[in-house]
Every structure is written in C-alpha cells, then in structure tokens.
Amino acid sequence: MSDLKNVVSEIKNPITNLSLGDENRIISVEPKGDDIYIKYNRDGITPDVKKTIENLIIDSLKDSFSEDNIYVLTESKSSQDIYKSTKSHNPNASKNPAQLKVGHGKVEEKKKIPGVKHVISIGSGKGGVGKSTVTANLAATLTSMGYKVGIIDADIYGPSMPMLFNRRNDKPEATEDKKIIPLENHGIKFISFGNFIHEDEPVVWRGPMLGGVLNQFFFETDWGELDFLLLDLPPGTGDVQLSMVQSIELDGSIIVSTPQDIALLDARKALHMFDKLGVHVIGMVENMSSFICDNCDKEHFIYGTNGVLAATNELGVGFLGSIPLELGLRKGSDFGTPYMSQNKYEGSKVYNSYREIASKISDYFFPNPEKKKGLLSKLFKN
C-alpha cells in the first residue's frame, strides 16, 4: 500500500506545481480487493482543477486497477463538503454526473417539494422490520393503481432502494441546471445515497452533515409531477428524522412494525416522536404478521398474532393492515423486482394485503365524495 500512496503523492497540483504529497493533501489510499479508494484534501482547488487531478490519479493507477474500480474522494475541511467521483474518463461514464454537497444543513422555513402533492414518511423505531420492502411494494401498488410515485431513500447509513429496484451500479445524472435526475424502475422514481457511493463503503459522518444531502434530495432533484413521494426513513428517532421535519411539509407518516413485543416497544417511540414533532401518523402496518408455507400454503404466526392491531387500539391510531411473509417477497427484494410489480402474484394474501393498505391511503388523500363515511373516516380522523 505504501507504494501506491507514493505514486499518488507524486501527482502534481497543476496550479502550484507542487506534488499532492508536498502539499500534505493525501488523506488515505486504501485498496479493498479489486477496488482502491483515494481520498485527498481539496481545500483551495476549483472544480476544473479537481477534475484534472482526478484524471491524473486514475492515469497513475490504471496499470494496477481497472478504471471502473478506482474511486477518488475529496474532502474539504473548510466547507465540510465531500464530493465523490469515479471512472472519470471511462467512456461509459455519465457526461453530466450528479454530485452531492454534504454539509451542515441550514434550518429554514418548511417548504413544499415542487410538483409533489403528498409526502409520506415511512418509519419504524427498530431495524429489521422490513420497512424498506414495505415502502418499495407500497410504491409499486400505488403505481399499479394509476398514481405517480417516487421514493427518497433517506436511510443514509443503510440504503436499500438500489438493490430493491435493481439499480445497484447506476449513478444519477444531473440536468443542465444541476438538478439530480432520479433513477427509475417499474414506473417508480427514486433517489438513494447508495447510488452515489460504493456499496461496501461505510458512511461515517456526524448527523448534522446529512442535512445537506437530504435538502438536495428534497429540493434539488427533478421529481416532475408526483401524487405521492414516500420517504424511507432509517430506524430510530435521530438526526435524519429531525432534519426531514425541519425542512419539508409532511402530509403524514406510516409506522411499520412486526407483531412481537420488542418491535412494538420501539414502534411506540417512533409514534411519540412524530407526535412531538407535529407530524400526523396516518396509521400502522403490521409486517411479517405470519409466514405462509410454500408447500402446504398454511399460515404460521411466528411472531404472535394481532400485536400491532392491539397497539393501535391502545394508542388511538389507525390500523392500515397486516402483511404476511412469503418466499416471493424475499426473492423479489433480492432480485430487484418488487413483489407487487409482478402480476403473477395477483390474488395472493400478500397481494391483497398491499392492495388494501394502498386503497386506505388512496381514500385518505383522495377521498371519493360518493363513498359514505364509516369506520375508515373514524380511523383516519385528524
């Protein structure tokens, strides 16, 4: 590794004609399998000079690494902005790649996201309850009902949407006015931090630095016209949730939990957090409510029964529905084809559950005046 660091250190800054080593700019040079990550301090370096240095770094290493495996990262300590670029002169790389400005987000007056009718956050107090899978399949269900839907993968530390929509290796591009163009699959637009970094690369930023990324996802992304924008939140009640609530006008939140008591403990925390932040909780979804066996088609209640329903009665919030677990859900997630985007599952218990939940959300935001008010209106009363 020391030889590689020496190679990079000898590259000269075209403005000063001093090497990056002489200017003490090299932060790290880390080979990881077939990949190599180079990070250097870009204080005082303009974007044009940055691009030149980046190309020189890639040229110096391409005899040892494929260009597709060379990742150049820059850190600006003065502005706390971090930029990532990769494959600069790969002919297949985007001519106008989107870049993230990662810094301390400014707390300003809440704004609506242009072109978006309704913004719904989907959260959980606990990881591992399948919240991202629910978000992806709920988006697919709403899309099949004729709505225009987008997703913001706000789980910066563990982004899932690139895998769930089979776009793991795709990098977002930018418009001429430098707005991020969201990726799209199955008729759903989405943006994820996972498409800006290598998926093995850890994120080690402090919470306030995430505000800059979220603001770009909210206000510097070309969403077009959407009926629903779903925000897939990270687990817990931390900085991402606070940054979100401070920045945008939310139309409501959905909480996902499994039926087991330990998950419901954390789901209650998420519910109380939204209450304190003045965000209306539309209702709760019970995910993995049961397991449906492929061979016998029998339903097994592994985590207990009706735990979330009981919690909603206790807490006074709406119950949106229960979603069983079956093998098709897992396969759809692993292969980037959401379960609810596949017509072959139509009529299954899982399919019907998602349709029921999506219909309740549709009725809540786009009420049909011809329908008589009943239990649904009571459940969702503001």
N, C-alpha and C positions, 0 to 999 in steps of 0.2 A: 504494500500500500504506500510506503514511503516514496517508492519510485514514481508512482502515479501522482502523488502530491507534488513531487519535484517538477514533473512535467507541466502540471497545471500552474505551478508557482512561477514558472519561467515565461508564461504568456505576458505580453506587454500591454499596458494600457495605452491605446493609440493617442491619447491626449497628452499624457505626461512622459511617454516613452519609458516609463519605469515598469518593472515586472509587477505582477499581482503579489508575488512574494515580498518584493521590496516595499510595497505599499501596505503590507500586512493585511491583505484583503481575504485571504483564503480562510474560511471558517472550518470546512470539513471536506474530505474526499473519502467517500465510503463505497467500496464495491460490495454488492449484495447479490451473490450468484452471478447471473448473466448481466445484471444491471450495475450501473455506477451512478452515484449521486454526488454532485459537486455543489457546494454552497459557498458563495463569496459575498462580501460586503459591497454594496453598490452605492454607498454614500457619494454624492457628487457626480455620479455617472448618469448621463442623459439616456433616454430610451434608445437613440440611434447608436451610441457608443456601447450600450449594454448588448445590443444585438450583434455588434461586431465582436465583442469579447466572447459572447456565447458561441458564435461560429468558430472562433479560434480555439476555444476549449474542445468543441466537438471534433474539429480537424486534428487536434493533437492526440485524441484518444481513439479515433476510429479504426486504427490498426489493431487495437486491443479489444474494442467493444463495437457491437453493431450500433449504428446511429440511432436505431429505434430503442436502444437500451441505455442511452446516455441522457441523464436528467440533470439539467442545470437550474439551480435555485438561487435566488438572490435575496439578500436581507438588507433592509435599510434601517439602521438603528435610529437615525434621527427622526424618521417619519413613522417608524414601526410598520411600514408597508413591506409585504413579502410578495414576490412575483415568482411564478413558476413557468418555465418554458421548456420545451422538449422537441427534439427532432427538427431543429431549426431549418436545415437545408435538405430535409427529406422531401423529395418531390411530391410525396403523397400527403404531406402535412398541410393543414389549412393555411391559406394565404392570409386570412384575417382571423387569427385565433382570439377567443375571448380571454381576458386576463382579470384576475381578482385583485382587488385592493383591500388588503387585510389590515385593518387598523381599529382604533377605538371608535366605535360608532357614536355619532352625536345624538343626544336625546332632543328631539324636536317635537313639534305638534304632530299628533297622529294624522296619518293620511290614508286615503283610499288608494288601492292599487289601480291605476288606469285600465279601463276596459274589463275589469273583473267585477261581476255582480255580487258574488258571495264568497267570502273567505272563511274556511272552516279549519280549525286546528284539531289534529287528532293526536291525543297524548295518552300517556299511562304513567303511573308512578313507578313502575317496575319494568326492567328489561326482560325480554324473553317471552312476552305475552303475545307476540305476533302482530304488533301494531302496524309495522310496515307492510306486511302481507295483507292486512285488512285494508290499509289505505290504497294499495295498488288494485285490489279486487273491487273495492267500493268505487274507485275511479272508473274501472272497466265497466262496472254495472251501470253507473250513471251515463257513461258514454253510449252504451247499448240502448239506453232509454232516450237518446237523442240530444243529450246535453253536451256542451263543450267544456272539457275538464282539463285542468292542469294540476301538477303536483310540485311542491317545493320540498325537497329532501333536506330538512333542517337539522338532521342528526349529523352534525359536522364530524363527530368523533367516530361514528359507525354508520356511514351512508350505505343504504341498501338498494336504492332505486336503480342504479346502473345494472345490477345483476337481475333484479326483478323484471326489468324491461329489455334485457339482452342488449345493452349498450355499454358494456364494461370498458371497452377500449376506445370509445368515441370521445372526442374533445369538442366542446361547444365552440361555435364561431361567433363573430360579432358583426353587427350591421355597420354601415359606414359611419353612423354617429355613435359607434362604440357600445351599443346595447347588446347584451348577451342574447343569442338566439337559442331558445330552449331546444333540447333534444325531443324526439317524438317517436313513439311506437304504439301500435294498437289504437291509434287515434287520440292518444293522450300526450300532452306536452309535459315535460318535466325538466327540472334543473337540479343537479346534485353536486355537492362538493367532491363526491367520489369521481367525477369526470374531469376534475382539474388536477388531481394528484395520482400517483401510482397507488394501486390499492393496497400494497404492502407497506406504504409509507405512513408512519404514525403522525397524528396531529398533536402537538404539544403546546398549543397556545393557551394563554390565560383567557378566561371567559369574556372579558370586555372586548378582546380583539375580534371576536366573532361577529360583533355588531356590523362591521364594515361589509362582511360577506353577506349577511342577511339583508342589509339595505340594498345591495346590488341585486340580490335575488328578487326582492320586492319591487324596486323602483327602477332598476337599470337593466331589466330583462324585457324583451319584446314579447309579451304574453298575447297580444292581439285581443280578441274578444272571448271571454270565458264566462260560462254560467257559474262554475264552481272552481275555486282554487283550494286544494287540500294541502295543509301543512303537516308533514310527517315529522313530529317532534321527537327529540331524544327522550329517553326515560328520565324520570325525576322532575324536580321543580327548580331548575337552576337558571343560569345566565341566558341561555337561548330563549327560554320562555319569557323572561323579563324583557329582553331586547325586542322580541316579537310584539309583546303587548304595548311597549312604549312607542313602537314605530307605526303600527298599522291599525286600522279599524277592523276588528274581527267581528264576524257575524255570529259566531258561536263556536263551541268546542264539543268534541266527542271523546269520551274516555273508554279505552279498551282494557279489559281485564279478563283473566281466566277465573273460573269459579272458586278456586282454592282460597282459603282464608288469608294466606300470606300475601298473595297478589292483591286481594281486596284491601288489605291494610294500606298499601301504597297507593292504590287507586283512590282511596278516600283523601289522601294527602293531595293528590293532583286535583281532585274536585274542590277541596277547600282553597287551594292555590288560585284556581280560576275564579272562585267566588270573591276572594280578597282583591283580585285584580280587576274585578268588574266584568268578567267575560261570562256570558250566559252558557251554561252547559246544556246542550240540546238533549243529551241522553248518554247512556252507557251501552256498550256492546260486550256480550259475553263470548269471548273467542275460545276455541278448543273446548267447547262445552261438553263434547263427548267424542269418542273415536268410533268411526264406522268401519268395521272389518271388511276387507275386500272379498274374502272367501265366503263368509256367512251373511254378510250385509247386516250383522247385528250391531246395535249401538251400545257402546260401553262407556259408562260415566266415570272416567278415571279420576277426575278432579272433584268429584261430588256433583250435586245437582242444584240448579237454580240459585247459586251463590250470588251472582250479580243481580238477579231479579230481586232477591231479598234485600240486597244492599240499596237498590234504587227505591224500594218501598220505605226503607228506613231513612234514607237521605232526602227523599222527596224530589227525585229527578226522574226523567223519562227512561224507560227501558226500550231500546231500539231492536233488540233481538239477540238470538244465540246462533253461533256458527260452529257446526261440528268440524272435526278434523278427519280428513281422509287422504289417502295416498296421492290423489290427483292434485291436491293443494300443494303438497310438498314438491312434486315434480314440476308443476307449473312455475313455482318460485325458483327452483334450481335452474331451470332451462329458459327462464326469461319470457315465459308465456303465461300471464296471469290466468288462473283457473276460469274466471268469469269472462275472459275473452275467447273461450273455446266453446263453440256451440254444442259439442258432443256431450257436455255435462248438463244441458238444459233438462230441467225436471228433477234433478237430484236434490237431496235435502240441503246440501251446501248451497247449490244454485238458488233454491227457493228462499233460503235464509238471507242471502245477499240481496235478492230482489225485494224482499220485504223491508229490509233496512233502508235500501235506496229509495223505495217508494215512500217511506215515512219522511225521509229527508226531503224528497221532492215535494211532498204535500206541505211540509213545514215552510219551505222557502217559496214555493209556487203553488199556493193553495187554490183549489178549484172551488169557486163560489157556489157551484151547484151541489157540492157534497154537503150533507148535513153534518153539523158539528156533533162530535161524540167523544168517545174516550180519548182519541188521538189528540184533540184540541186541549183536553184537560191535562194530558201528559206533558204537552209541549207549551203550556201556558207560560208566558214570560213573567 
